[in-house]
């Protein structure tokens, strides 16, 4: 599977969050959510389809198995880092924003250690401040 750019990670996470509320997710939904131009979203979705992370079916965007796994991983990392920053006393909007920046560059080892130190559990089924703000 091809590696992801920070921008592609943002798109996958946005589509993942939208898919929790919408069926199907369309490019216009992603454009509105991310406040990007629809042609930019369409191009990004095409690139993610070419890399094997997404598929276009009719007018909707769906994850491939590897795409869903990647999106869940990105979202979970964001939630763990948000949780850790909140535990340090950083306000929620700042923690969510900073966690997004950190998620792009921090290693899996550092995220896993952070999760252990702050006793973060899998955030996908639980409450995650990032899910409400993103």
N, CA, C and O of each residue as an XYZ file, in Angstrom:
536
protein
N       0.853     -1.173      0.000
C       0.000      0.000      0.000
C       0.902      1.240      0.000
O       1.888      1.312      0.733
N       0.541      2.194     -0.829
C       1.326      3.424     -0.953
C       1.223      4.257      0.325
O       0.206      4.243      1.017
N       2.302      4.979      0.615
C       2.305      5.820      1.818
C       1.383      7.028      1.610
O       1.067      7.407      0.482
N       0.975      7.605      2.706
C       0.035      8.717      2.686
C       0.726     10.024      3.028
O       1.596     10.071      3.898
N       0.336     11.077      2.341
C       0.805     12.418      2.683
C      -0.032     12.930      3.859
O      -1.103     12.387      4.130
N       0.435     13.955      4.555
C      -0.385     14.531      5.625
C      -1.770     14.968      5.141
O      -2.758     14.794      5.854
N      -1.845     15.527      3.952
C      -3.122     15.957      3.394
C      -4.038     14.755      3.153
O      -5.232     14.819      3.446
N      -3.496     13.678      2.629
C      -4.294     12.475      2.389
C      -4.800     11.881      3.707
O      -5.913     11.360      3.774
N      -3.978     11.965      4.745
C      -4.419     11.503      6.067
C      -5.597     12.341      6.547
O      -6.549     11.807      7.117
N      -5.536     13.651      6.320
C      -6.645     14.524      6.709
C      -7.927     14.146      5.966
O      -9.007     14.121      6.557
N      -7.806     13.853      4.677
C      -8.975     13.443      3.896
C      -9.542     12.125      4.414
O     -10.756     11.999      4.576
N      -8.691     11.154      4.673
C      -9.185      9.872      5.178
C      -9.896     10.040      6.511
O     -10.953      9.449      6.731
N      -9.326     10.836      7.397
C      -9.951     11.052      8.697
C     -11.295     11.769      8.532
O     -12.270     11.413      9.195
N     -11.354     12.761      7.665
C     -12.607     13.484      7.437
C     -13.670     12.555      6.869
O     -14.820     12.586      7.306
N     -13.299     11.736      5.908
C     -14.252     10.804      5.306
C     -14.706      9.788      6.351
O     -15.879      9.417      6.393
N     -13.784      9.343      7.186
C     -14.132      8.404      8.251
C     -15.165      9.017      9.202
O     -16.156      8.371      9.543
N     -14.938     10.246      9.624
C     -15.871     10.913     10.532
C     -17.221     11.149      9.862
O     -18.264     10.972     10.491
N     -17.208     11.543      8.604
C     -18.465     11.745      7.885
C     -19.223     10.432      7.703
O     -20.450     10.401      7.794
N     -18.494      9.358      7.447
C     -19.130      8.050      7.235
C     -19.831      7.555      8.492
O     -20.727      6.716      8.409
N     -19.439      8.059      9.639
C     -20.122      7.688     10.883
C     -21.504      8.320     10.959
O     -22.348      7.884     11.742
N     -21.741      9.360     10.135
C     -23.027     10.068     10.154
C     -23.793      9.981      8.848
O     -25.021     10.059      8.847
N     -23.089      9.820      7.739
C     -23.714      9.875      6.419
C     -23.511      8.567      5.649
O     -22.477      7.910      5.766
N     -24.508      8.219      4.876
C     -24.385      7.076      3.974
C     -25.206      7.376      2.732
O     -26.435      7.367      2.805
N     -24.597      7.632      1.634
C     -23.164      7.593      1.373
C     -22.496      8.940      1.658
O     -23.167      9.962      1.803
N     -21.180      8.920      1.733
C     -20.392     10.149      1.796
C     -20.089     10.540      0.359
O     -19.649      9.711     -0.439
N     -20.326     11.797      0.035
C     -20.060     12.289     -1.312
C     -18.941     13.327     -1.268
O     -18.643     13.876     -0.208
N     -18.336     13.588     -2.393
C     -17.251     14.578     -2.453
C     -17.724     15.939     -1.960
O     -16.965     16.645     -1.295
N     -18.950     16.321     -2.267
C     -19.456     17.619     -1.824
C     -19.560     17.668     -0.298
O     -19.356     18.723      0.303
N     -19.878     16.526      0.330
C     -19.923     16.473      1.794
C     -18.534     16.729      2.373
O     -18.380     17.472      3.343
N     -17.535     16.108      1.770
C     -16.150     16.271      2.229
C     -15.703     17.710      1.999
O     -15.056     18.305      2.861
N     -16.042     18.267      0.851
C     -15.669     19.649      0.537
C     -16.275     20.612      1.552
O     -15.591     21.510      2.042
N     -17.543     20.430      1.867
C     -18.194     21.307      2.847
C     -17.590     21.130      4.231
O     -17.346     22.110      4.936
N     -17.349     19.889      4.622
C     -16.808     19.586      5.951
C     -15.412     20.179      6.135
O     -15.105     20.775      7.168
N     -14.572     20.003      5.110
C     -13.186     20.462      5.203
C     -13.009     21.902      4.744
O     -11.924     22.470      4.869
N     -14.083     22.493      4.208
C     -14.038     23.839      3.656
C     -12.990     23.938      2.548
O     -12.189     24.872      2.503
N     -13.022     22.945      1.656
C     -12.152     22.904      0.486
C     -13.017     22.990     -0.760
O     -14.218     22.727     -0.715
N     -12.404     23.354     -1.857
C     -13.118     23.388     -3.131
C     -13.412     21.962     -3.586
O     -12.589     21.065     -3.402
N     -14.581     21.756     -4.178
C     -14.975     20.418     -4.612
C     -13.968     19.809     -5.601
O     -13.674     18.619     -5.487
N     -13.425     20.575     -6.568
C     -12.441     19.965     -7.464
C     -11.197     19.446     -6.722
O     -10.616     18.434     -7.113
N     -10.797     20.140     -5.660
C      -9.652     19.676     -4.861
C      -9.976     18.358     -4.176
O      -9.141     17.455     -4.127
N     -11.184     18.251     -3.650
C     -11.606     17.020     -2.984
C     -11.703     15.887     -3.992
O     -11.254     14.772     -3.728
N     -12.288     16.175     -5.144
C     -12.423     15.152     -6.189
C     -11.057     14.605     -6.571
O     -10.896     13.394     -6.723
N     -10.081     15.472     -6.726
C      -8.714     15.040     -7.089
C      -8.104     14.207     -5.960
O      -7.476     13.180     -6.219
N      -8.283     14.636     -4.728
C      -7.737     13.887     -3.592
C      -8.378     12.502     -3.507
O      -7.693     11.507     -3.266
N      -9.693     12.445     -3.707
C     -10.391     11.152     -3.672
C      -9.888     10.261     -4.802
O      -9.684      9.065     -4.594
N      -9.687     10.810     -5.977
C      -9.140     10.028     -7.096
C      -7.774      9.456     -6.738
O      -7.488      8.294     -7.023
N      -6.931     10.274     -6.112
C      -5.599      9.803     -5.711
C      -5.699      8.688     -4.676
O      -4.962      7.705     -4.748
N      -6.613      8.838     -3.708
C      -6.784      7.813     -2.683
C      -7.395      6.536     -3.263
O      -7.119      5.438     -2.780
N      -8.213      6.678     -4.286
C      -8.728      5.493     -4.999
C      -7.579      4.788     -5.720
O      -7.470      3.563     -5.672
N      -6.729      5.563     -6.384
C      -5.601      4.989     -7.118
C      -4.621      4.276     -6.185
O      -3.972      3.307     -6.579
N      -4.519      4.759     -4.953
C      -3.627      4.142     -3.968
C      -4.283      2.958     -3.259
O      -3.632      2.261     -2.480
N      -5.573      2.729     -3.528
C      -6.249      1.574     -2.971
C      -6.909      1.791     -1.616
O      -7.251      0.825     -0.933
N      -7.092      3.044     -1.221
C      -7.710      3.338      0.073
C      -9.220      3.561     -0.021
O      -9.948      3.296      0.936
N      -9.689      4.044     -1.168
C     -11.100      4.356     -1.362
C     -11.592      3.762     -2.674
O     -10.811      3.394     -3.552
N     -12.918      3.682     -2.777
C     -13.576      3.324     -4.030
C     -14.731      4.290     -4.233
O     -15.368      4.725     -3.273
N     -14.996      4.621     -5.489
C     -16.179      5.407     -5.826
C     -17.232      4.424     -6.314
O     -17.012      3.683     -7.272
N     -18.378      4.426     -5.641
C     -19.484      3.577     -6.042
C     -20.685      4.489     -6.230
O     -21.114      5.173     -5.301
N     -21.222      4.488     -7.448
C     -22.272      5.431     -7.820
C     -21.768      6.835     -7.508
O     -20.758      7.265     -8.064
N     -22.449      7.546     -6.636
C     -22.020      8.909     -6.301
C     -21.384      8.976     -4.922
O     -21.146     10.066     -4.402
N     -21.108      7.828     -4.326
C     -20.582      7.800     -2.977
C     -19.128      7.353     -2.922
O     -18.587      6.788     -3.872
N     -18.523      7.626     -1.784
C     -17.142      7.234     -1.498
C     -17.204      6.164     -0.411
O     -17.844      6.353      0.623
N     -16.534      5.043     -0.655
C     -16.479      3.986      0.356
C     -15.023      3.581      0.565
O     -14.185      3.702     -0.329
N     -14.754      3.100      1.763
C     -13.409      2.636      2.089
C     -13.189      1.229      1.558
O     -14.103      0.404      1.532
N     -11.968      0.975      1.139
C     -11.542     -0.401      0.952
C     -11.200     -0.919      2.354
O     -11.192     -0.151      3.316
N     -10.927     -2.185      2.462
C     -10.566     -2.728      3.774
C      -9.323     -2.037      4.324
O      -9.287     -1.658      5.494
N      -8.315     -1.875      3.487
C      -7.083     -1.222      3.950
C      -7.317      0.266      4.198
O      -6.680      0.850      5.075
N      -8.219      0.886      3.444
C      -8.532      2.297      3.655
C      -9.219      2.530      4.986
O      -8.911      3.491      5.691
N     -10.155      1.647      5.331
C     -10.838      1.773      6.627
C      -9.837      1.581      7.757
O      -9.862      2.322      8.740
N      -8.960      0.598      7.628
C      -7.958      0.359      8.671
C      -7.048      1.577      8.832
O      -6.729      1.967      9.956
N      -6.632      2.175      7.726
C      -5.777      3.363      7.785
C      -6.513      4.532      8.434
O      -5.949      5.231      9.276
N      -7.769      4.747      8.045
C      -8.551      5.859      8.594
C      -8.784      5.670     10.090
O      -8.679      6.625     10.860
N      -9.100      4.448     10.506
C      -9.297      4.177     11.935
C      -8.016      4.412     12.720
O      -8.049      4.933     13.834
N      -6.890      4.025     12.136
C      -5.590      4.231     12.785
C      -5.303      5.719     12.939
O      -4.863      6.156     14.003
N      -5.542      6.492     11.905
C      -5.310      7.933     11.954
C      -6.197      8.570     13.022
O      -5.737      9.375     13.832
N      -7.479      8.194     13.006
C      -8.417      8.746     13.976
C      -8.034      8.339     15.399
O      -8.081      9.163     16.312
N      -7.662      7.095     15.587
C      -7.283      6.635     16.925
C      -6.050      7.376     17.431
O      -6.008      7.784     18.592
N      -5.054      7.552     16.579
C      -3.859      8.299     16.971
C      -4.245      9.721     17.392
O      -3.756     10.238     18.397
N      -5.127     10.338     16.610
C      -5.573     11.697     16.915
C      -6.273     11.722     18.273
O      -6.049     12.632     19.072
N      -7.112     10.734     18.533
C      -7.833     10.679     19.809
C      -6.887     10.467     20.988
O      -7.035     11.109     22.028
N      -5.921      9.571     20.829
C      -4.949      9.314     21.904
C      -4.180     10.585     22.231
O      -4.025     10.944     23.398
N      -3.701     11.261     21.198
C      -2.918     12.476     21.419
C      -3.787     13.595     21.999
O      -3.329     14.358     22.850
N      -5.030     13.695     21.542
C      -5.946     14.683     22.110
C      -6.177     14.402     23.589
O      -6.133     15.312     24.417
N      -6.422     13.140     23.913
C      -6.642     12.745     25.299
C      -5.427     13.107     26.166
O      -5.581     13.659     27.256
N      -4.241     12.798     25.685
C      -3.025     13.084     26.452
C      -2.865     14.584     26.684
O      -2.526     15.006     27.790
N      -3.104     15.384     25.662
C      -2.974     16.834     25.812
C      -4.026     17.387     26.776
O      -3.746     18.300     27.552
N      -5.230     16.828     26.720
C      -6.282     17.252     27.667
C      -5.886     16.905     29.096
O      -6.123     17.685     30.018
N      -5.280     15.724     29.279
C      -4.826     15.311     30.610
C      -3.738     16.247     31.141
O      -3.594     16.410     32.352
N      -2.986     16.852     30.248
C      -1.954     17.806     30.649
C      -2.527     19.181     30.965
O      -1.809     20.070     31.424
N      -3.833     19.352     30.714
C      -4.479     20.617     31.052
C      -4.700     21.562     29.894
O      -5.103     22.707     30.097
N      -4.447     21.107     28.697
C      -4.656     21.964     27.522
C      -6.139     21.970     27.178
O      -6.792     20.928     27.221
N      -6.673     23.139     26.836
C      -8.100     23.230     26.520
C      -8.421     22.380     25.282
O      -7.562     22.131     24.437
N      -9.678     21.949     25.207
C     -10.079     20.970     24.200
C      -9.847     21.418     22.750
O      -9.264     20.651     21.983
N     -10.271     22.617     22.336
C     -10.027     23.003     20.937
C      -8.538     23.033     20.584
O      -8.148     22.618     19.492
N      -7.715     23.521     21.501
C      -6.263     23.564     21.257
C      -5.700     22.160     21.216
O      -4.861     21.853     20.370
N      -6.152     21.297     22.121
C      -5.671     19.910     22.147
C      -5.999     19.190     20.846
O      -5.159     18.469     20.307
N      -7.213     19.380     20.338
C      -7.614     18.736     19.080
C      -6.741     19.239     17.929
O      -6.249     18.447     17.125
N      -6.553     20.548     17.857
C      -5.750     21.143     16.777
C      -4.291     20.691     16.867
O      -3.696     20.299     15.863
N      -3.719     20.747     18.070
C      -2.322     20.351     18.234
C      -2.126     18.862     17.981
O      -1.114     18.455     17.411
N      -3.091     18.049     18.403
C      -2.993     16.605     18.183
C      -2.974     16.290     16.694
O      -2.271     15.376     16.263
N      -3.737     17.036     15.906
C      -3.732     16.820     14.448
C      -2.335     17.078     13.887
O      -1.846     16.309     13.060
N      -1.702     18.141     14.330
C      -0.347     18.444     13.853
C       0.645     17.378     14.316
O       1.500     16.936     13.549
N       0.519     16.977     15.564
C       1.431     15.969     16.115
C       1.258     14.627     15.412
O       2.238     13.939     15.126
N       0.005     14.254     15.135
C      -0.287     12.953     14.536
C       0.443     12.767     13.219
O       0.791     11.646     12.848
N       0.670     13.844     12.528
C       1.310     13.779     11.211
C       2.777     13.365     11.291
O       3.318     12.815     10.332
N       3.424     13.625     12.428
C       4.874     13.420     12.481
C       5.345     12.456     13.557
O       6.486     11.998     13.509
N       4.505     12.139     14.514
C       4.927     11.321     15.644
C       4.954      9.836     15.251
O       4.133      9.377     14.456
N       5.885      9.118     15.806
C       6.033      7.697     15.474
C       4.960      6.847     16.158
O       4.358      7.267     17.146
N       4.732      5.660     15.624
C       3.805      4.707     16.253
C       4.277      4.377     17.667
O       3.469      4.251     18.587
N       5.581      4.241     17.828
C       6.142      3.926     19.146
C       5.776      5.015     20.167
O       5.392      4.709     21.296
N       5.898      6.277     19.763
C       5.580      7.382     20.669
C       4.083      7.429     20.985
O       3.702      7.711     22.121
N       3.231      7.154     19.988
C       1.785      7.136     20.234
C       1.433      6.002     21.193
O       0.649      6.194     22.122
N       2.009      4.826     20.971
C       1.722      3.680     21.845
C       2.170      3.947     23.277
O       1.459      3.607     24.223
N       3.337      4.550     23.441
C       3.816      4.892     24.781
C       2.901      5.936     25.426
O       2.576      5.836     26.609
N       2.495      6.919     24.659
C       1.575      7.944     25.159
C       0.275      7.298     25.630
O      -0.248      7.643     26.690
N      -0.240      6.364     24.840
C      -1.476      5.668     25.210
C      -1.303      4.913     26.526
O      -2.197      4.922     27.373
N      -0.157      4.261     26.698
C       0.083      3.525     27.946
C       0.225      4.471     29.132
O      -0.367      4.241     30.186
N       1.006      5.532     28.965
C       1.264      6.467     30.063
C      -0.034      7.138     30.516
O      -0.271      7.293     31.714
N      -0.868      7.533     29.562
C      -2.105      8.230     29.903
C      -3.302      7.284     30.012
O      -4.449      7.718     30.117
N      -3.009      5.988     29.984
C      -4.039      4.962     30.129
C      -5.190      5.169     29.148
O      -6.362      5.055     29.506
N      -4.827      5.475     27.903
C      -5.834      5.602     26.853
C      -6.204      4.198     26.397
O      -5.335      3.356     26.172
N      -7.476      3.960     26.266
C      -7.901      2.706     25.678
C      -8.243      2.976     24.230
O      -8.153      4.112     23.763
N      -8.632      1.938     23.521
C      -9.049      2.149     22.146
C     -10.156      3.190     22.151
O     -11.183      2.999     22.803
N      -9.962      4.272     21.442
C     -10.898      5.391     21.487
C     -12.003      5.264     20.433
O     -12.929      6.075     20.414
N     -11.916      4.270     19.565
C     -12.872      4.187     18.464
C     -14.294      3.954     18.953
O     -15.240      4.461     18.352
N     -14.459      3.207     20.016
C     -15.794      2.906     20.505
C     -16.193      3.824     21.646
O     -17.361      3.864     22.032
N     -15.245      4.551     22.181
C     -15.531      5.424     23.312
C     -15.672      6.868     22.887
O     -15.790      7.187     21.704
N     -15.655      7.712     23.863
C     -15.786      9.144     23.630
C     -14.426      9.716     23.256
O     -13.415      9.412     23.888
N     -14.417     10.527     22.247
C     -13.172     11.169     21.817
C     -13.474     12.625     21.529
O     -14.302     12.916     20.665
N     -12.825     13.560     22.233
C     -13.088     14.975     21.985
C     -12.854     15.372     20.520
O     -13.526     16.259     19.995
N     -11.903     14.708     19.877
C     -11.606     15.039     18.475
C     -12.804     14.773     17.577
O     -13.019     15.500     16.606
N     -13.585     13.749     17.881
C     -14.737     13.402     17.045
C     -15.805     14.486     17.089
O     -16.533     14.678     16.116
N     -15.903     15.188     18.197
C     -16.921     16.221     18.340
C     -16.496     17.551     17.750
O     -17.343     18.359     17.369
N     -15.201     17.787     17.669
C     -14.694     19.084     17.222
C     -14.285     19.057     15.760
O     -14.447     20.047     15.046
N     -13.758     17.929     15.316
C     -13.275     17.851     13.941
C     -14.386     18.036     12.925
O     -14.134     17.995     11.721
